[in-house]
Amino acid sequence: MSIAVYIHSAAVLNAAGSECADLLGTPPSSQPLAFDATRRAYPLPTPRLASDLFDRKIQRSVEPQGLRLLHCVARLAPALAALNLPPARIALTAAIPEVDAPSPCWDAVQAIGEQPQKPLAQLLANTPPLHALTLLNSSVMAYVAEALQCHGPMGGFCSQDNAGLDALIEACQQIVEQRADAALVVSSSPNLTPALYLRDPHQASEAMYGEGAAALLLGLVPAPDTPITLRIAGFARGYSADPQRGAAVGRGVIDRALSVEKLRLGDVGQIVANPEDAQLMSLIADHPRDVRSARAMTGDLGASALLTEIALALHHTHTASATPGYTLLVSHSRAGHWGALLLASETMEEHT
Amino acid sequence: MSATRIVITGMGAVTGFGFEWQTLWEKMLGAEHCVRLWQPDGVEDGTFPVRYAAAVDMSLLPEALQDHPAWTFALEKRSRFGWVAATQAVNDSGLAPEQLRDAAVLCASGAPQHMLADMLLTQAPDGRAPGWQHLMPRAGEVNADGSLRQGNDRLARVIADGLGCEGPVINISSACAGASQAIGNAFQMIRRGEVSVAIAGGADSVLNLDTMAALYLLGAASSEQRWGVDLCRPFDRDRSGLIAGEGGGFVVLESLEHALARGATPYAEVLGFGSSLDAYKVTAPQPEGRGAALAMQAALDDAGLRAQQIDLINAHGTSTPLNDVAETLAIKSVFAEHKHYRSLAVSANKSQFGHLIAAAGAPECMVTALACLNDLVTPTVNLHELDEQCDLDYCAGQAVSRRVDFALSNSFGFGGLNTSLALGKYREHTQ
């Protein structure tokens, strides 16, 4: 890329904790789902938002997945403010699943149950006027933009699987193409609801979902006083739901991400990938090395999984044992999306 | 920016006017609209407060589309419309299946289609508070074509699977700016060289009890009765809120090189894309149109156009009291030099086929492209008495024949998510 884009700061929230270092601790125990004790997952208590940044009403009117995201974003506010940028030069991209909560709120559902002969009257009488806001992920983007004063380019992405990569790429390109000087990339996993398990029952039977959120601040400069920086060096994405074509598409995606820096897979120091994805692992089997994943600490975080892994990669650059080199993050969704992201860890001397 | 030129070579639209873009265009030039009396399924006594909408009329389905798998797959209604529109766009482009293998699919989908019947499955049998735990034992009763069974990105994947596309498959959610973002992002992906072909657009339907009730309670949907089916009145002093439509729209975008190599004839050229955030209030646009102006200026800058070169603005024009004034002010600020705003044609489409919400930007982009192609501007219908703060040339009442070399198509989403696409008349050589 003609212009270097750095991972400046990161914030996470998941079952392991709210600090990136927590992802290196002891794996938490999964818990039975509140609505189905036969399944286990990594749920989170709903966080409280800082009232100095967000209107108090938001705590009541936003779904837990949005609150998790806002909780992360709040912790990036000081770093963003320190960049001292005009609001129009700050981009915001988001990977947020749509809310699976009931469209009529629970009060309305209960009221209709009590008077089923008058469903319309009960629906209208028992749904708060602003309830629609809880269902729209654009509302969450609006709260972020308002609180952190982002007036610049935006992009909203929504899927359980690949939206995190799409949001990251869009944010990065806004900086590369000089429409923004910094970008917030925000993401959230969906709430744990039956929808996760009903949409694809076969695949969901093996899934261990988690609740979480992650947010990144991208910039033209790395955070100050960081001896090793993390730069976005390449990315690629593709798709195939055809099992016969999946490996070829995945291989092509990895090759394209590496080609930006003229690398081969053997040049990469570390790979981040789901070790339980047999097709993905077959693509890197010829290059045995440490394959890591935070998934065992968090469960499958869906749209916020990639950003959580990036946050962990950034944390590694802050440790005493950090060394320069490349990290390749490869994702493969159940639906068939492939993504590859190449990160370069560099000493400050390498780019000054 | 690179010298890669990007053109529109295929279009497909499903709206209340029918299932082909040609019908949409013809009806719009004739100043018709397709807003009709409407009530949600299950409300038989006409008591739902929102009485009008621009619903898709299935009796208009042409024979050639009656066997489309969209009508038999388990899909949300919006996805059926979107899949058909995407198929129409690809057929219109003349692209062969092998030319689609590396194509990207970018699709804006609206809010999930929650079903009241599904939600009532959460009721406790003994009168206790409802909850998901009561639904799971009755999971077999959950509707196959509602949001509990259909992920938000289902349409994007269905399109890609059906066409064999192996490029990026991206689901976009930015409220009413969604389809415009999809087209803008597709344009950028081709310009960057990530792909050569993209199918981009969106689909949405809010015409169900749950979503329309939520929009009504929010105060966004009009329940005005005075004007009958003519109640959608962008920029009119008597406008009262949005009138929902439903449907889908997709365009095929290609690099010009790719299009010419296979002998395609472009409809129009996509020149730029801009987006912005109001960062104001979740329920209202910034009153001076600051965010809208930023998006339009960003689209102009991206296209390398001066404001004075723009001939037409396809306005977001929702017929809501707040949007139409803010958009007018935004246009006046961007086109202030030499008061160019007085020379602009401004046209709003939502009084003709309703507000397609997440999909709105797609048919509106097509109408803008056709304006560039044909030098014809569709009218803003039902505009009779201008709001005193809306003082531009909105092409009220009837289509206008005028040269359109360059145009903007605006889409502004709920929560202050703004987009603007810059389009131009296709010429063999750039000026």
Interface residues (C-beta under 8 A of the other chain):
Chain A: A34 F35 D36 P87 A88 L92 I96 P97 E98 V99 D100 P102 S103 P104 W106 V109 Q110 I112 G113 E114 P119 L120 L123 L124 T127 P128 P129 L130 H131 A132 L133 L135 L136 N137 S138 S139 M141 A142 Y143 A145 E146 Q149 C150 H151 G152 P153 M154 G155 G156 F157 C158 S159 Q160 D161 N162 A163 D166 E170 Q173 E177 R179 T193 P194 A195 L198 R199 R237 G238 Y239 S240 A241 R245 V249 A335 G336 H337
Chain B: M1 G42 V43 T47 F48 P49 V105 S109 A111 P112 H114 L116 M119 L120 T122 Q123 G127 A129 P130 G131 W132 Q133 L135 M136 A139 V142 S147 L148 R149 Q150 G151 N152 D153 A156 R157 A160 D161 C165 E166 G167 P168 V169 I170 N171 I172 S173 S174 A175 G178 Q181 N185 Q188 R192 L209 D210 T211 A213 A214 L215 Y216 L217 L218 G219 A220 G274 S275 S276 L277 D278 A279 Y280 K281 V282 T283 R290 G291 L294 A298 D302 G413 F414 G415 G416 L417 N418
